[in-house]
Amino acid sequence: MAQVIGSLFGQEIEPLLPVVDLVVNTKHTVDEVLAEGGRAMVELLLRVSAAQLAGVPRRGKRSGEVLWYGSQPGRICLGERKLKLVRPRLRARQGAEVPIPLYERLKDDARLGSRMSEIVLAGVSTRRYGRVLPELADAAGMSRSEVSRELIQASEAALAALMERTFHDRDILAVWIDGIEIAGHHVLAAVGLEEAGKKHLLGLVGGSSENAAVVKDLLGSLVARGIDAAKRRLFVIDGAKALRSGIREIYGQAGLIQRCRTHKVRNVCERLPDARLAAQVKAVMHAAYKLEG
């Protein structure tokens, strides 16, 4: 791998190797971005839930039994991740805190958080951003009529901005593409790596790395957003033929392909007869990868 990257960039490569190895944690990178999108959607719905009690907030409005009283930090579970967010604060006219119904449900109902996480994933992996907020409202037992068109448009724009960012101004040296499973859904994710070590989720589509249509959808999206064939890059992939073929077709000689070490080790060890032998072979393979050249 050192030889491949060295020939690609023509520079001292040892400092880059640990950074490239970090890219294998694709699921963590995907989870972080999904959490960002989920946080934004839940914060919008918390305002809707608060408005059910206090009405739509208006500057100077001090009438009613329940009043808006700014915001405060909160924490919920969304799928497997605990999210910090900003939630509205309500008070009764007499001064007592008034709980927000949706926030209380999310604190106590782990299944609701998991369901909402699945909805966000399904929406972003199919690029149907406009469906996410209404479906989240349904899952939370809220009426869709309470989710305004303006709010849906705002949520759609927020998710599109998050998932369809362009990378023309980023120096992406390597791209890791992997098929992963999140909340029971198979998705194909692309994570890009800058020279300084910063990682970016470049793309996410529903499906597997063995599906040629899914692969072309993902790669076409990358090209449109700045990860094009004008510059040579290293693509680290599993052994899927559709993925290798798609990269060759779209990137040609600009796409240098390296099969992932993790997948190689896993594929070998899964075929061994017992766990002890698998552990020994795994250790030997990892040691071999650390050798010079």
C-alpha positions in Angstrom: 0.0 0.0 0.0 2.9 2.3 0.8 4.2 1.8 -2.8 0.8 2.6 -4.3 0.3 5.8 -2.4 3.9 6.8 -2.8 3.7 6.5 -6.6 0.5 8.4 -6.6 1.6 11.4 -4.6 5.4 11.4 -5.1 6.1 12.3 -1.5 7.3 10.8 1.8 4.5 8.4 2.7 5.1 7.1 6.2 3.2 10.0 7.9 0.2 9.2 5.8 -0.1 5.5 6.5 -1.7 5.8 10.0 -4.1 8.4 8.6 -5.1 6.1 5.7 -5.8 3.3 8.2 -8.2 5.6 10.0 -10.5 5.6 7.1 -11.5 2.0 7.7 -13.9 3.2 10.4 -16.5 4.1 7.8 -19.5 3.4 10.0 -18.3 5.8 12.6 -18.0 8.6 10.0 -21.4 7.8 8.6 -22.9 7.7 12.1 -21.5 11.2 12.8 -23.1 12.7 9.7 -26.4 11.0 10.3 -26.4 12.2 13.9 -25.9 15.7 12.6 -28.9 15.4 10.3 -31.0 13.7 12.9 -30.2 16.3 15.5 -31.4 19.1 13.1 -34.7 17.2 12.4 -35.4 16.4 16.0 -34.8 20.1 17.0 -37.4 21.2 14.4 -39.9 18.7 15.7 -39.3 19.7 19.3 -40.3 23.3 18.4 -43.5 21.9 16.8 -44.2 19.9 20.0 -43.6 23.0 22.1 -45.9 25.0 19.9 -48.7 22.6 20.6 -48.6 23.8 24.2 -47.5 27.5 23.8 -48.6 28.4 20.3 -46.2 29.7 17.7 -43.6 32.0 19.3 -44.0 35.7 18.5 -41.9 38.5 19.7 -43.4 40.3 22.6 -46.2 37.8 23.1 -46.8 37.2 26.8 -50.3 35.9 26.9 -51.5 32.3 27.4 -51.1 29.7 30.2 -47.8 28.4 28.8 -45.0 30.7 27.6 -41.8 30.3 25.6 -38.8 30.9 27.8 -35.8 30.6 25.5 -33.9 27.3 25.1 -31.7 24.9 27.0 -29.4 21.9 26.3 -30.8 18.5 26.1 -29.9 14.9 25.4 -31.7 12.1 23.7 -31.0 8.6 22.2 -31.3 8.4 18.4 -30.6 4.8 17.4 -27.3 3.7 19.0 -26.1 7.3 19.6 -26.7 9.7 22.4 -27.2 13.2 21.0 -26.7 16.5 22.6 -29.2 19.1 21.2 -30.9 22.4 21.9 -34.5 22.2 23.0 -37.1 24.8 23.6 -37.8 25.9 27.2 -41.4 26.5 28.3 -42.8 27.8 31.5 -46.3 28.1 33.0 -47.5 31.6 33.7 -47.0 30.8 37.4 -43.3 30.1 36.7 -43.1 26.3 36.8 -41.2 24.5 34.0 -43.5 22.8 31.4 -42.1 19.6 29.8 -42.2 19.2 26.0 -44.2 16.1 25.2 -41.9 14.8 22.4 -38.7 15.4 24.4 -40.2 13.4 27.3 -41.1 10.5 24.9 -37.6 10.5 23.4 -36.0 10.3 26.8 -38.1 7.3 27.8 -38.7 5.4 24.6 -35.6 3.8 23.0 -37.7 2.2 20.2 -38.9 5.6 19.1 -35.3 6.9 18.9 -34.3 3.8 16.8 -37.3 4.3 14.5 -36.5 7.9 13.9 -32.9 7.0 13.2 -34.0 4.6 10.6 -36.2 7.2 8.9 -33.3 9.7 8.7 -31.1 7.0 7.2 -33.7 5.9 4.6 -34.3 9.5 3.6 -30.7 10.5 3.1 -29.6 7.3 1.4 -32.4 7.7 -1.2 -32.1 11.5 -1.4 -35.8 11.8 -0.5 -35.1 14.6 2.0 -38.6 16.0 1.9 -40.1 12.9 3.3 -38.0 12.8 6.4 -39.7 15.4 8.6 -43.3 14.2 7.9 -42.4 10.6 8.5 -40.6 11.5 11.8 -43.8 13.4 12.8 -45.8 10.2 12.1 -43.4 8.1 14.1 -43.7 10.5 17.0 -47.5 10.4 17.0 -47.8 14.0 15.8 -50.2 15.2 13.2 -48.7 16.0 9.8 -50.9 19.0 9.6 -48.9 20.6 12.4 -45.7 20.3 10.3 -45.9 23.3 7.9 -44.8 23.3 4.3 -42.2 25.9 5.2 -40.8 23.7 7.9 -40.6 20.7 5.5 -38.9 22.9 2.9 -36.4 24.1 5.6 -35.7 20.5 6.7 -35.3 19.4 3.0 -32.8 22.2 2.4 -30.9 21.4 5.6 -30.5 17.7 4.7 -29.5 18.5 1.1 -26.9 20.9 2.3 -25.5 18.3 4.6 -25.5 15.3 2.2 -24.8 17.0 -1.1 -21.9 19.2 -0.2 -19.3 19.9 -3.0 -15.7 19.1 -2.6 -14.1 21.1 -5.4 -12.1 23.1 -2.9 -10.9 20.0 -0.9 -7.7 18.1 -1.6 -9.1 14.6 -1.3 -6.2 12.2 -1.7 -7.9 8.9 -0.9 -11.5 7.5 -1.0 -12.6 4.6 1.0 -15.8 2.9 -0.3 -17.5 0.2 1.8 -20.8 -1.5 2.1 -22.0 -1.3 5.7 -25.2 -2.2 7.6 -26.9 0.5 9.8 -30.1 -0.2 11.7 -30.7 -3.3 9.4 -30.3 -1.3 6.2 -27.5 -2.0 3.7 -25.8 1.2 2.4 -22.8 2.0 0.3 -20.7 4.8 1.8 -17.8 6.8 0.5 -15.4 8.5 2.9 -12.7 10.9 1.6 -9.4 11.7 3.3 -7.5 14.9 3.1 -3.7 15.0 3.4 -4.0 16.6 6.9 -6.1 13.6 8.0 -9.6 15.2 8.0 -12.3 12.8 6.9 -15.5 13.7 5.0 -18.5 11.6 4.2 -18.6 12.0 0.4 -21.7 10.0 -0.4 -24.2 7.5 0.8 -26.7 5.4 -1.2 -28.9 2.5 -0.3 -27.7 -0.9 -1.6 -24.6 -3.0 -1.8 -21.2 -2.8 -3.4 -22.1 -5.8 -5.6 -24.9 -3.8 -7.3 -23.7 -2.0 -10.5 -26.5 0.5 -10.5 -25.9 1.4 -6.9 -22.2 1.8 -7.5 -22.7 4.0 -10.6 -25.2 6.2 -8.6 -22.6 6.7 -5.9 -19.7 7.4 -8.2 -21.7 9.7 -10.4 -22.6 11.7 -7.4 -19.0 12.0 -6.4 -17.9 13.2 -9.8 -20.7 15.8 -9.9 -19.6 17.2 -6.5 -15.9 17.5 -7.2 -14.3 14.1 -6.8 -13.7 13.8 -10.6 -11.1 12.2 -12.8 -9.0 15.4 -13.2 -6.8 14.2 -10.4 -5.4 10.8 -9.5 -6.7 9.4 -6.3 -6.4 6.1 -4.4 -9.6 4.1 -4.0 -9.6 1.6 -1.1 -12.4 -0.9 -1.6 -13.6 -4.4 -0.8 -13.4 -7.2 -3.3 -16.7 -6.4 -5.1 -16.3 -6.7 -8.9 -19.0 -4.1 -9.6 -17.2 -1.5 -7.5 -13.8 -2.2 -9.1 -15.4 -2.1 -12.6 -17.3 1.2 -11.8 -14.2 3.0 -10.7 -12.3 1.9 -13.8 -15.1 3.0 -16.1 -15.6 6.4 -14.5 -12.1 7.3 -13.3 -9.9 5.4 -15.7 -6.2 5.7 -15.0 -6.9 8.5 -12.5 -8.4 5.9 -10.1 -5.8 3.8 -8.4 -7.4 0.8 -6.7 -6.2 -0.9 -3.5 -8.2 -3.7 -1.9 -8.9 -3.1 1.8 -6.6 -4.9 4.3 -9.5 -5.4 6.7 -11.6 -7.2 4.1 -8.7 -9.4 3.1 -8.0 -10.5 6.6 -11.7 -11.1 7.4 -12.2 -13.1 4.2 -9.2 -15.4 5.0 -10.1 -15.9 8.6 -13.7 -16.7 7.9 -12.6 -19.7 5.9 -10.4 -21.2 8.6 -11.7 -24.2 10.7 -11.3 -22.8 14.2 -11.0 -19.5 16.1 -7.5 -20.3 17.4 -6.1 -20.7 13.9 -8.0 -17.7 12.7 -6.4 -15.5 15.5 -2.9 -16.8 14.6 -3.4 -16.1 10.9 -4.9 -12.7 11.6 -1.8 -11.8 13.7 0.6 -13.0 11.0 -1.2 -11.0 8.3 -1.2 -7.8 10.4 2.5 -8.2 11.1 3.2 -8.7 7.4 1.3 -5.5 6.5 3.7 -3.6 8.8 6.8 -4.7 7.0 8.6 -2.1 4.8 7.5 -1.9 1.2 
